[in-house]
Amino acid sequence: MQQFWVVGGQYHDTNFREAVKGHESWYGPFETYEAAREEWARHAWNTVDDAHMRFRIERMDPEEPPRCTD
């Protein structure tokens, strides 16, 4: 069964490659994409004026092995 997470927070720059230590948060899991999107929208709109803040939706399947990040 797929799960959806909202991930994000404050980043060092607008390339969004490295989060500021201690400023990346995970919200969820959500059973549907729509529920995750509602949570994403809440965080995204609350930080719309901060260029170093970003949130995204991650889909994960607990039955699959984790993706390689190399």
TAJOWO-V971867 format. One record per run of one state. SS is the DSSP state (a for helix, b for strand, c for the rest). FROM is the first residue (numbers start at 1). TO is the last residue. If there is no record, write none. Layout:
SS:FROM:TO ; SS:FROM:TO
//
This chain:
c:1:1 ; b:2:11 ; c:12:18 ; b:19:30 ; c:31:32 ; a:33:46 ; c:47:52 ; b:53:61 ; c:62:70
//
